[in-house]
Amino acid sequence: MYTTLISAEQLKHLVHDHKPLMIFDCSFELMKPAEGDQQYERLRIAGAVRADLDRHLSAKDKSQAVNGGRHPLPKREVFAAWLASVGFRSDMQAVVYDRQGANYCGRLWWMLKWVGHEAVAVLDGGLPAWEAVNGPVATGPDSPRVPSAFQAGEPRAVLASTADVLKHLDLPDQTLIDARAPARYRGEVEPLDPVAGHIPGALNRPFGENLGPDGKFKSPAQLKSEFLQLLGTRNPRSVVHHCGSGVSAVPNVLAMEIAGLGRTALYAGSWSEWCSDPARPVAQG
């Protein structure tokens, strides 16, 4: 069972051995939402199911959502129903990938844990790594799937709400880590949300810092060293990750787990939900 990362070679072996497996293509472009579907149809891992951030991994309306923000999480039963509709089963190994440095596939990795499915891994290096080992690919639209009876189980991921973050703000039992780019964190620019800045007390670790020049995650030892340096005397178990809308924070969640620092919490509403209420404090700089 793969629960954090899987290499392209390891995935090839799973495919070759006909193990119960479902691969998800989560490619997405934030400023061009239709581009992910086009990328999928142009080239994908053979057999991969399309998982779109807007259509499948975010709530379509407030009645289906568990939080606010730009990409609200759908209720667990709503997400489980989508998994069942594409034929996903509880005995399957899930593998998720994208073309954007694990920015979007991490969302599905986390959500599968959240509905109780532990056997899910991110393809290290994404589609380029698969092409580098001459893995089989496909083109064109997806084909219909035979539905399954998949249902959500006990959550295996930790979800923090705005109320949780507020309750523990400035207390030593909570350490916020913001995965956005430094200029957005500092409040110098804000291209997406109505307020610039960050949650007071939050540390900054842009999600891309988890990857090496080859587009793959850094070694567990290097990730551990970098996170411990960032945290200083703070307890790794106190960490709550966030970003703009709860998506690009997940590579930090994954990286801490790869580093052996445990499965830390995700504030899925993130900055976009936090800054929607002017009564909530904002820091800059």
Sequence and secondary structure as in RCSB ss.txt:
>XXXX:A:sequence
MYTTLISAEQLKHLVHDHKPLMIFDCSFELMKPAEGDQQYERLRIAGAVRADLDRHLSAKDKSQAVNGGRHPLPK
REVFAAWLASVGFRSDMQAVVYDRQGANYCGRLWWMLKWVGHEAVAVLDGGLPAWEAVNGPVATGPDSPRVPSAF
QAGEPRAVLASTADVLKHLDLPDQTLIDARAPARYRGEVEPLDPVAGHIPGALNRPFGENLGPDGKFKSPAQLKS
EFLQLLGTRNPRSVVHHCGSGVSAVPNVLAMEIAGLGRTALYAGSWSEWCSDPARPVAQG
>XXXX:A:secstr
  SSEE HHHHHHHHHTT SEEEEE    TT TTHHHHHHHHSEETT EE  TTTTSS SSGGGBSS SSS  B 
HHHHHHHHHHTT  TT EEEEE SSTTTTHHHHHHHHHHTT   EEEETTHHHHHHHTT  EE SS         
   S  S EE HHHHHHHTTSTT EEEE S HHHHHTS  SSSSS SB TT EE  GGGGB TTSSB  HHHHHH
HHHHHHTTS GGGEEEE SSSSTTHHHHHHHHHTTS   EEESSHHHHHTTSTTS  B  
